[in-house]
Each structure stands twice: as structure tokens, then as C-alpha cells.
Amino acid sequence: MSDGFVKLYGDRLLRSTVWACTDPATKVAWITLLAMADETGAVYGSIPGLAKFAGITLEQAIAALDYFASPDPHSQSPEYEGRRIESVEGGWRILNYGKYREYRTRKQAQAAKRVARHRAAKRGSVTGNAGNADGTPVTAASASASDAVDTGCGDTDKGTPKPRASRASRSLGEVIAEARRRYTSEQLAVIDTAIAGFASTRKGNKVRDGVVAAEYRWWASFPAEQVVAGLQTYVDKRYALDGKAEKYARGIIRRTDPVDADDAPDDAPADPYQGWRDATYEGEAG
């Protein structure tokens, strides 16, 4: 089971169709799935295991999973036609987990900006306080003057201002969230499934955010369609079962023809994990 945590936004949860339109067993099953999820939204386990953790019957767990995997026209989130989970190897994947993990309230966003400004100011106090040659502190005016270039003709050329060394740092979550904006919701579904595959090759069934951010940066060098087509091949061929992770997926992406990347193969299975469910694994956050 995951040793992480899940964000619960009470107002959104209470307004969701999961909370407003289902029986108590389904509500408990949903909260239990969220609590069992790792940082990618993958939930590793079996239906009997879910029933045991949730304290509900096996029949109630099956009914709840069927409800979560079905379209919901009244869902607050239109992605995936309102579906909340999909079956993957070893359990489930919560489809909107990443969206709600990166979601911030107004107060949280303001707090993050204050922390970023504080860190930037702290770095500046360490690296930028050497002072001028006469011992006076460096100011904006003195810095501009020192940047002027002597042409030898009695005047100076101000030139292009030098970039400041200190910048507000961003969290890995913010980097990942920004990188995900380049893809459609359907493409993100493929990406998240591939990342879940990467995680399954690791001992703890988890991928660090730093690794995920590095992959998004590497993928940015290729057209989005080529990236997603390569990852779809990685998923369809089930390379994760052979212990092959993101490095192998990179090779597939490189070899994917960008011209044909948006043409899905006719024989691609609708659900590449169909038939694996007996072995174990199933996954909006509202």
C-alpha cells in the first residue's frame, strides 16, 4: 500500500456525484481508493483487499468499482466522460489524481509565492552582496553603471542588462503541471498509464517526482503526438512486465515516426491490460 497522502478538498468532494448520489459503501470505497493511491494515482491491490480495507462486502466493492469505471454525465470533471478509474496491471489508476494533486487553493498559491520570494531573496543575500569596489553596497543604479562598457572613445555603451542570478524556484509539482498543459486529456491518460508502468518496475512501485519531471523535459524535445505514440507502444507491448522503464520508453519514442505518430494502429487494443485483472489491479477526485 502507498505510504503517501492524498489531498481532499471538502467543498469539491461534498458537491461531487460520488458523495451526493451514491450509497455509504460506495463513498467509503472511494475514500479508501484515494488513501491507497501512490503519488501517480495508481492503486495496487485486489477487489477482496479493497473490500477488507474499506470494511464493505465483496459485492459492494465490485458494484463501487463498476460505478467508478463508468461514464458519469453529471460529474464535475468532464475528462474521461466522467470516469474516475481505469483498470491497470495490479489494480487501478485514478484518472484525475494528478489534476487534483496539483490543484491549489488561492491561499496555497499565495503561500507558495511567498516561500518562492523568500528563497530567492535568501539566495540573493548570499551571492549578490559582494559590494562595489569602494565598499558601498551594490544597488540597482551602481549595478547598471558597472555594466556599462567603455568603448575607449570617452563614452560608454550601456549594452544589454545582465540577467539576475536569483530567480524564484518552482516546485517539481509546478514543473510537472506546466509540462502537462501541452497534452490533451486523452494523451495524458496514455502518459499516466506509462508512468504507472515505470513505477511497477521499481521495488516500491513508485517513481520520484524528479524522475517524472525529467521525463517531461526530455519529451518536450519531440512533438506531443510522437511522444504519446511511443508511450502507447510501450503500454500496448507491456514492456513494464519485463522490467523495462523510462529509458526503454525513450528509445521507442526516438524510433517513432513523427509523420505517422497520430495514426493509431488498427489492431491496437482498446484496453491493453484486458485479461490481466485476475492477476490483481483498478483507478476524478470528485
ABEGO torsion letter per residue (X at the ends): XBABBBBBBAAAAAABAAAAABBAAAAAAAAAAAAABBAAGBBBEBAAAAAAAAGBBAAAAAAAAAAAABBBAABABABGGGBABBBBBGEBBBAAAAAAAABBBAAAAAAAAAAAAAAAAAAAAAAAAAEBAAGBBBBAAAAAAAABBBAGAGBBBAEBBBBBABBBBBBAAAAAAAAAAABBAAAAAAAAAAAAAAAAABAAGBBBAAAAAAAAAAAAABBAAAAAAAAAAAAAAGAAAAGBBAAAAAAAAAABBAAAAABBBAABBABAABGAAAAOBBXXBX
